Amino acid sequence: MSVLSPAFPGRDDFLGHPKGVYVCFFTEMWERFSFYGMKALLLLYLTKYHLFADGAGYDLIGAYGGLVYCIPVIGGLLADRWLGMRKAVVFGGLLLVAGHAGMALEGVAAVSEGGVVTRDEGALRTMYLSLALIVMGVGFLKPNITGIVGRLYPLGDPRRDGGFSLFYAGINLGALLASLVCGYLGETLGWRYGFGAAGIGMLLGLAMFLWGQRYLQGHAEPPSPAALRASVLGVRREWTIYLGAGLGVLPLAWLMWAAANGAFALGGELSLALVLMLVVLLVVLGWFTWFVTTQCTALQRRQMLALMAMIFMCLVFFTLYEQTYGSWVMFTDRLLTKDLFPSLVHAPGVLVWSDSLAENVGLFVGTAPWSTWGLLAMPVAFVMAVRASERGATSAARTIFLGVAGVMVALVLRDSIVLPQTAGSLTYLGALFLVVLAPVFAWLWATLAKRGRDPSKPFKGALGLVFGGLSFVPLALAAQQVGETGVMASVWWLVLAYLLLEIGEMCLAPVSLAAVTELSVPRVVGLMMGMWLLATAFSETLAAQFGKLAALDVPEGETWDLALAAAGYADLFWLMMWIGLGCGAVALIVSPVLKRMMRSA
């Protein structure tokens, strides 16, 4: 059987969903492991290792995060028109592997003497290029892996929302393990170990996708193989696309450098990366206006406009959410305790690396979080379970998969309690709550649907915004407590904040992803998924600008004022609360109108 031959007829489901969904689940799990593993470390790496000021660090992660979610508009368009989703995902995966490998080259730590910071410029140039490769890789992979999930369900299939909740759990399982593994390794063994683990994760994700291509049922192939083979300037169109993307990495790397160094910023704040995003936004909005007015029926027009409203809700929500990798990380690092149960923490001894590769490997194996081994076991268990199900051993397949999943949960809980936590590793809390809440919400929506009381997608989105706003209340109270007492606040304030935030995300994000594949005109699903990600791009940039409101710039030789820092964080968190609650109230008011617009008749 060739790698692209169809799966066994009549045996394409596994635990109630198409096997291709699980292939996408694990591919995206590894991609998100690599992405969030690097992201959990990036701001701390910039400020602690390369001694960037808070503001410069926020500018770089804002430009990087924005472009990561902006370029998928182009990747989705190229896949829709010529490349096909499968080829786009494979190409994107290769770029991501290269980018994450480059991030492991950390160079020499910066030093500050007399207020002058000396940095390893060669290592920084490698970092900018690596970030650019990751940006371009996500641009090809992310919109298309999500689009494949939607195509695996027939129109009207009631499993669609549940399938996207499952897929979303894969995204967040990767994020959870990324923080625990990469965040821990980066801040204990060394930055290169955290970044290197992220790169290995992406390589495994690409391998999983290549193995599971036959379970995609042919939905991810190029729309016109002949057009893809056609010559463009003497080169096959497919290779022209690859070459153009490769050359596009260079200006993206330059934009990363400009953002980090405040170069060519208009008005001091409008970076070139943001200008590029605005240009892409104007072009996409122009196309959308033309498309809905000239290429859609009245029904399609209503549905596409309702979808745009859902996308705007996502923009607002993720502006709130992305504080978790910006101001929440810095606030945790500076003003919160870190360990959930301090008396149970086993602090590692002093690590001494030797010249022996075997000894160093043994030291790493003995030090790495136990979740690392569960992370490797989960995809292997899925492959074994699929093979068993295709031999008719359905019960054994279910036992293998669910058994390893149970072990994975136990390992995660062990690491979260026993390992000493850091500001970077604690970002796992968001993904942990999402993985726990995903089956709860899948059951909740299914139960309500059976009783005819399932809330509409716009109503769920409005609830997501409300809970997103409420998540900032615990942190604002914690900041005020620190300002009043001068003592670090408990990490449990952060736990409560993440719980509220992730309830909001489960209300909004999976159903908005499902809405893109359900409400989009079929021939532009990839492009509309790119538009969904474009909203996330602007949320990344906006989140960085908001985070700078609480930035600390401390002159060398001076200590930062605890009360002043706490007041700055409290003001920021109260502001974000009001943004979430205000937008949520507006969304609740218009949700009945949007519900009517989404109807298929």
C-alpha positions in Angstrom: 0.0 0.0 0.0 1.5 3.4 -1.0 1.6 6.2 1.5 -1.2 8.0 -0.2 -3.5 5.0 -0.8 -6.9 5.2 0.8 -7.4 3.8 4.3 -9.3 0.5 4.7 -12.9 1.0 3.6 -15.4 1.0 6.4 -12.8 1.1 9.1 -11.9 4.8 9.0 -13.3 5.8 12.4 -11.4 5.6 15.7 -13.2 6.4 19.0 -16.1 7.9 17.1 -14.1 10.2 14.8 -12.2 9.8 11.5 -8.7 8.6 11.9 -7.4 11.5 9.9 -8.6 13.8 12.7 -6.2 12.0 15.1 -3.4 12.3 12.5 -4.0 16.1 12.5 -4.4 16.0 16.3 -0.9 14.6 16.8 0.7 16.6 14.0 -0.7 19.8 15.5 0.2 18.6 19.0 3.9 18.4 18.0 3.8 21.7 16.0 2.2 23.5 19.0 4.7 21.8 21.3 7.6 23.3 19.3 5.9 26.6 18.9 4.8 27.2 22.5 7.9 25.5 23.9 9.9 28.2 22.2 7.4 31.0 23.0 7.3 30.1 26.7 11.0 30.9 26.8 11.3 33.7 24.3 10.6 36.8 26.4 12.6 35.5 29.4 15.4 34.5 27.0 15.5 38.0 25.5 15.4 39.8 28.8 17.6 37.5 31.0 20.1 36.1 28.5 20.5 38.8 25.9 19.6 41.6 28.4 16.9 43.3 26.2 14.8 45.9 28.0 11.2 44.9 28.6 9.9 47.2 25.9 12.2 45.8 23.2 11.3 42.3 24.3 7.6 43.0 24.0 8.2 44.6 20.6 9.9 41.6 19.2 7.4 39.0 20.5 4.6 41.2 19.3 6.1 41.4 15.8 7.0 37.7 15.8 3.6 36.6 17.1 1.8 38.9 14.7 3.6 37.7 11.6 3.2 34.1 12.7 -0.5 34.5 12.4 -0.4 36.9 9.5 1.5 34.9 6.9 -1.1 32.0 7.1 -3.4 34.1 4.9 -0.9 33.7 2.1 -0.3 30.0 2.9 -4.0 29.3 2.9 -4.5 31.1 -0.4 -1.6 29.2 -2.1 -2.9 25.9 -0.8 -6.5 26.7 -2.0 -5.3 27.7 -5.5 -2.5 25.4 -6.3 -0.5 23.6 -3.7 -3.1 21.6 -1.8 -3.2 21.2 1.9 -1.0 18.1 2.2 2.0 19.6 0.3 1.6 22.9 2.2 1.7 21.1 5.6 4.8 19.1 4.7 6.6 22.2 3.3 5.7 24.2 6.4 6.9 21.4 8.7 10.3 21.4 7.0 10.7 25.1 7.5 9.7 24.8 11.2 12.2 22.1 11.8 15.0 24.3 10.4 13.8 27.3 12.4 13.6 25.5 15.7 17.0 24.0 15.1 18.5 27.5 14.7 16.9 28.7 18.0 19.1 26.1 19.8 22.2 28.1 18.9 22.1 30.5 21.8 25.6 32.0 21.5 27.3 33.9 24.4 25.3 35.6 27.1 25.2 39.4 27.0 27.1 41.5 29.5 26.5 45.0 30.8 29.3 47.3 31.8 28.8 50.9 32.7 25.3 50.9 31.2 26.6 49.5 27.9 25.3 46.1 26.9 27.5 43.9 24.7 25.6 41.1 22.9 26.5 38.2 20.7 25.3 39.7 17.4 26.0 36.6 15.4 23.7 34.6 17.7 21.1 37.3 17.5 21.2 37.2 13.6 20.7 33.5 13.8 17.8 34.0 16.1 16.1 36.5 13.8 16.6 34.1 10.8 15.2 31.2 12.9 12.2 33.2 13.9 11.6 34.1 10.3 11.7 30.4 9.3 9.2 29.6 12.0 6.9 32.4 10.8 7.0 31.1 7.2 6.6 27.5 8.3 3.5 28.2 10.4 2.1 30.2 7.5 2.0 27.1 5.4 1.2 24.5 8.1 -1.4 26.0 10.4 -4.3 27.1 8.2 -4.1 23.9 6.2 -3.9 21.4 9.0 -7.1 22.9 10.4 -8.8 23.0 7.1 -8.2 19.3 6.6 -10.0 18.6 9.9 -13.1 20.4 8.6 -13.1 18.4 5.3 -13.0 15.1 7.1 -16.6 15.6 8.3 -19.5 15.6 5.8 -21.7 18.7 5.8 -24.2 18.5 8.6 -22.3 15.9 10.5 -23.2 16.4 14.2 -19.7 15.3 15.2 -18.0 18.4 13.7 -18.0 20.6 16.8 -16.9 17.6 18.9 -14.1 16.9 16.4 -12.8 20.4 16.6 -12.9 20.3 20.4 -10.8 17.1 20.1 -8.4 18.8 17.6 -8.2 21.8 19.9 -7.3 19.5 22.8 -4.4 18.3 20.7 -3.3 21.9 20.2 -3.3 22.5 23.9 -1.8 19.1 24.9 1.2 20.2 22.9 1.2 23.6 24.6 0.9 22.0 28.0 3.8 19.7 27.5 5.8 22.4 25.8 5.7 24.6 28.9 6.5 21.7 31.3 9.3 20.2 29.2 10.8 23.1 27.2 10.1 25.8 29.8 11.7 23.6 32.5 14.7 22.5 30.5 15.4 26.0 29.2 15.5 27.7 32.6 17.3 24.8 34.4 19.6 23.0 32.0 20.1 25.9 29.6 18.2 27.8 26.9 19.5 25.6 24.1 18.0 22.5 25.7 14.6 24.1 25.8 14.8 25.3 22.2 16.4 22.1 21.0 13.6 20.0 22.5 11.1 22.2 20.6 12.9 21.4 17.4 12.9 17.7 18.0 9.1 17.9 18.7 8.5 19.5 15.3 10.5 16.8 13.5 8.3 14.1 15.2 5.2 16.0 14.2 6.3 16.0 10.5 7.0 12.3 10.7 3.5 11.7 12.1 1.9 13.6 9.3 3.8 11.7 6.6 2.9 8.4 8.2 -0.8 9.3 8.4 -1.4 10.8 4.9 -3.5 7.9 3.7 -6.1 8.6 6.4 -6.8 12.1 5.0 -9.2 10.5 2.4 -7.8 12.5 -0.5 -9.2 15.8 0.9 -5.8 17.5 1.1 -4.6 17.0 -2.5 -3.9 19.8 -5.0 -7.1 21.1 -6.6 -5.5 21.0 -10.1 -2.3 18.9 -10.4 -1.9 20.1 -14.0 -1.9 23.8 -12.8 0.7 22.9 -10.2 2.9 21.3 -12.8 2.6 24.3 -15.2 5.7 26.4 -15.9 6.1 29.8 -14.4 9.2 31.7 -15.7 10.7 28.4 -16.8 10.2 26.7 -13.4 7.3 24.4 -12.3 4.7 26.4 -10.3 5.2 24.1 -7.3 8.9 24.8 -7.1 8.3 28.5 -7.8 6.1 28.6 -4.6 8.8 26.9 -2.6 11.5 29.2 -3.9 9.4 32.3 -3.3 8.7 31.3 0.3 12.4 30.6 0.9 13.4 34.0 -0.4 10.6 35.6 1.7 12.3 34.4 4.8 15.0 37.0 4.4 12.8 40.1 4.6 11.0 38.5 7.5 14.3 38.1 9.4 15.0 41.8 8.7 11.6 42.7 10.2 12.5 40.7 13.3 15.7 42.7 13.6 14.0 46.0 13.1 11.4 45.2 15.7 14.0 44.2 18.3 16.1 47.3 17.7 13.3 49.9 17.3 14.5 50.6 13.8 12.3 52.4 11.2 9.4 52.6 13.6 6.8 55.2 12.5 5.9 57.5 15.4 8.0 55.4 17.7 5.4 52.6 17.9 4.3 51.6 14.4 6.9 48.9 13.5 7.5 47.7 9.9 6.1 44.3 10.9 2.8 46.0 11.9 2.8 48.0 8.7 3.1 44.7 6.7 0.2 43.3 8.7 -1.9 46.3 8.0 -1.2 46.0 4.3 -2.2 42.4 4.3 -5.3 43.3 6.3 -6.4 45.9 3.8 -5.8 43.6 0.9 -7.7 40.7 2.5 -10.6 43.0 3.5 -10.7 44.3 -0.1 -10.8 40.8 -1.4 -13.5 39.9 1.2 -15.7 42.8 0.2 -15.4 41.9 -3.5 -16.1 38.3 -2.8 -19.2 38.6 -0.7 -20.7 41.3 -3.0 -20.0 39.6 -6.4 -19.3 35.9 -5.8 -21.8 34.9 -3.1 -25.5 34.1 -3.0 -27.6 36.0 -0.5 -27.4 33.1 1.9 -23.6 32.8 1.5 -23.3 36.5 2.0 -25.1 36.4 5.4 -23.1 33.5 6.6 -19.8 35.0 5.6 -20.6 38.3 7.3 -21.6 36.4 10.5 -18.3 34.5 10.3 -16.5 37.9 10.2 -18.2 38.9 13.4 -17.0 35.7 15.0 -13.5 36.4 13.8 -13.6 39.8 15.4 -14.6 38.2 18.7 -11.5 36.0 18.4 -9.4 39.1 17.8 -10.6 40.7 21.1 -10.3 37.4 23.1 -6.8 36.6 21.9 -5.7 40.1 22.7 -6.6 39.2 26.3 -5.2 35.7 26.0 -1.8 36.6 24.7 -1.0 38.4 27.9 -0.3 34.9 29.2 3.0 34.9 27.2 3.8 38.6 27.9 2.7 40.5 31.0 1.5 37.3 32.8 5.0 35.7 32.4 6.8 38.8 33.6 4.4 39.4 36.5 4.8 35.7 37.6 8.6 36.0 37.4 8.7 39.1 39.5 5.7 39.1 41.9 4.4 35.6 42.4 5.6 32.4 44.2 6.1 29.6 41.7 5.5 26.2 43.3 1.9 24.9 43.8 2.9 22.6 46.7 6.3 23.8 48.0 6.7 21.0 50.5 6.4 18.3 47.8 9.0 19.9 45.4 12.2 17.9 44.7 14.8 20.4 43.8 17.4 19.0 41.4 21.1 18.9 42.4 23.8 20.9 40.7 24.2 19.7 37.1 27.8 19.2 36.0 28.2 18.5 32.3 31.2 16.4 31.2 33.1 15.8 28.0 31.5 12.3 27.7 28.4 12.3 25.4 27.1 9.1 27.1 27.3 10.7 30.5 25.6 13.8 29.4 22.8 11.8 27.7 22.4 9.9 31.0 22.3 13.1 33.0 19.7 14.6 30.6 17.5 11.4 30.8 17.7 11.5 34.6 16.9 15.2 34.8 14.3 15.7 32.1 10.6 15.9 33.2 8.8 12.6 33.1 6.2 14.1 30.8 8.9 13.9 28.1 8.6 10.1 27.9 4.8 10.2 27.9 4.9 12.7 25.1 6.9 10.3 23.0 4.7 7.4 24.0 1.3 9.0 23.0 1.8 9.0 19.2 3.4 5.5 19.3 0.3 4.3 21.2 -1.9 5.8 18.5 -0.1 4.1 15.7 -0.3 0.7 17.6 -4.0 1.3 18.3 -4.8 2.1 14.7 -3.0 -1.0 13.5 -5.0 -3.1 16.0 -8.3 -1.5 15.0 -7.6 -2.3 11.3 -7.1 -6.0 12.3 -10.5 -5.8 13.9 -9.2 -5.6 17.5 -11.3 -2.5 18.4 -11.4 -3.2 22.1 -7.6 -3.7 22.3 -7.1 -0.5 20.3 -9.2 1.5 22.7 -7.4 0.0 25.7 -3.9 0.8 24.3 -4.7 4.4 23.5 -6.7 5.3 26.6 -4.2 3.5 28.8 -1.3 5.4 27.6 -3.3 8.6 27.8 -4.0 7.9 31.4 -0.3 7.4 32.1 0.4 10.7 30.3 -2.0 12.5 32.7 -0.3 10.9 35.7 3.1 12.0 34.5 1.9 15.6 33.8 0.5 15.8 37.3 3.7 14.4 38.8 5.8 17.0 37.0 3.6 19.9 37.9 3.8 19.0 41.6 7.3 17.6 42.1 9.4 19.8 39.7 10.4 23.4 40.8 8.3 25.6 38.6 9.4 28.8 36.7 7.6 31.7 35.1 8.0 30.0 31.8 7.0 26.5 32.9 3.8 27.8 34.6 2.4 28.7 31.3 1.4 25.0 31.2 -1.6 25.9 33.4 -3.6 27.3 30.5 -3.2 24.2 28.4 -3.7 21.9 31.3 -7.1 23.4 32.0 -8.0 23.2 28.3 -7.1 19.6 28.0 -9.2 18.9 31.2 -12.1 21.1 30.0 -12.2 19.8 26.4 -14.1 16.6 27.2 -16.3 18.5 29.6 -17.4 21.0 27.0 -17.7 18.4 24.3 -20.1 16.5 26.6 -21.9 19.7 27.6 -22.6 20.9 24.1 -23.7 17.4 23.0 -26.0 17.0 26.0 -27.6 20.4 25.4 -27.9 19.7 21.7 -29.9 16.5 22.4 -32.3 18.6 24.5 -32.5 21.3 21.8 -30.8 23.8 24.1 -27.3 24.1 22.6 -26.3 27.8 22.7 -25.6 29.4 19.3 -22.0 30.0 18.2 -22.3 33.8 18.7 -23.7 33.3 22.3 -20.8 30.9 23.1 -18.4 33.5 21.7 -19.9 36.3 23.9 -19.5 34.1 27.0 -15.9 33.5 26.0 -15.2 37.3 26.0 -16.9 37.7 29.4 -14.8 34.9 31.0 -11.7 36.3 29.3 -12.3 39.6 31.0 -13.0 38.0 34.4 -9.7 36.1 34.3 -7.8 39.4 35.0 -9.6 40.0 38.3 -7.5 37.5 40.3 -4.2 38.9 39.0 -5.3 42.5 39.6 -6.1 41.6 43.2 -2.8 39.8 43.6 -0.9 42.8 42.2 -2.7 45.1 44.7 -1.9 42.7 47.5 1.9 42.8 46.6 1.8 46.5 46.5 0.2 46.7 50.0 2.3 44.1 51.7 5.6 44.1 49.8 5.5 40.2 49.8 5.1 38.0 46.8 1.6 36.8 46.2 0.5 33.2 45.9 0.8 31.3 42.6 -2.8 30.2 43.2 -4.0 33.6 42.0 -2.5 32.6 38.7 -4.2 29.2 38.8 -7.6 30.8 39.2 -6.9 33.3 36.5 -6.0 30.5 34.0 -9.1 28.6 34.9 -11.4 31.5 34.1 -9.5 32.3 30.9 -9.6 28.7 29.6 -13.4 28.4 30.3 -13.6 31.4 28.0 -11.4 29.9 25.4 -13.4 26.7 25.4 -16.5 28.7 24.8 -15.1 30.7 21.9 -12.1 29.2 20.1 -13.2 25.6 19.1 -16.7 26.8 17.9 -15.1 29.7 15.9 -12.8 27.2 14.2 -15.8 25.0 13.4 -17.6 28.1 12.1 -14.8 28.8 9.6 -15.2 25.4 7.9 -19.0 25.4 8.2 -19.8 28.9 7.1 -17.1 29.6 4.5 -17.8 29.1 0.8 -16.1 25.8 0.2 -13.5 27.1 -2.4 -12.1 29.7 0.0 -12.0 27.7 3.3 -8.2 27.9 3.5 -8.2 31.7 2.9 -10.9 32.2 5.5 -8.9 30.1 8.0 -6.0 32.4 7.1 -8.2 35.4 7.9 -9.1 33.8 11.3 -5.4 33.6 12.0 -4.9 37.2 10.8 -7.2 38.3 13.6 -4.9 36.4 15.9 -1.9 38.2 14.3 -3.3 41.6 15.3 -4.2 40.3 18.8 -0.5 39.3 19.3 0.6 42.8 18.3 -2.1 44.5 20.4 -1.3 42.3 23.4 2.4 43.3 23.2 1.4 47.0 23.1 -0.8 46.6 26.1 1.9 44.6 27.9 4.3 47.6 27.5 2.0 49.6 29.7 3.5 47.6 32.7 7.0 47.4 31.3 9.9 48.0 33.7 13.1 49.7 32.6 15.6 49.7 35.5 18.9 51.5 35.1 22.0 49.5 35.8 22.9 49.3 39.5 19.4 50.2 40.7 16.7 48.0 42.0 13.1 48.2 40.8 10.4 49.6 43.0 8.1 46.7 44.0 5.1 49.0 44.8 5.4 50.9 41.5 5.7 47.6 39.6 2.7 46.1 41.3 0.6 49.3 40.6 1.5 49.1 37.0 0.5 45.5 36.6 -2.7 46.1 38.6 -3.7 49.0 36.3 -3.0 46.9 33.2 -5.0 43.9 34.5 -8.1 46.1 35.4 -8.0 47.7 31.9 -7.9 44.3 30.3 -10.9 43.2 32.4 -13.0 46.1 31.3 -12.1 45.5 27.6 -13.2 41.8 27.9 -16.4 42.6 29.8 -17.4 45.5 27.5 -16.9 43.6 24.3 -18.6 40.5 25.8 -21.7 42.6 26.6 -21.9 44.0 23.1 -21.5 40.4 21.7 -24.3 39.1 23.9 -26.6 41.9 22.6 -26.0 41.1 18.9 -25.8 37.3 19.2 -29.5 36.7 18.2 -28.9 38.6 15.0 -25.8 36.7 14.2 -27.6 33.4 14.9 -30.2 34.2 12.3 -27.5 35.1 9.8 -25.8 31.7 10.2 -28.9 29.7 9.4 -28.7 27.7 6.2 -32.2 28.7 5.1 
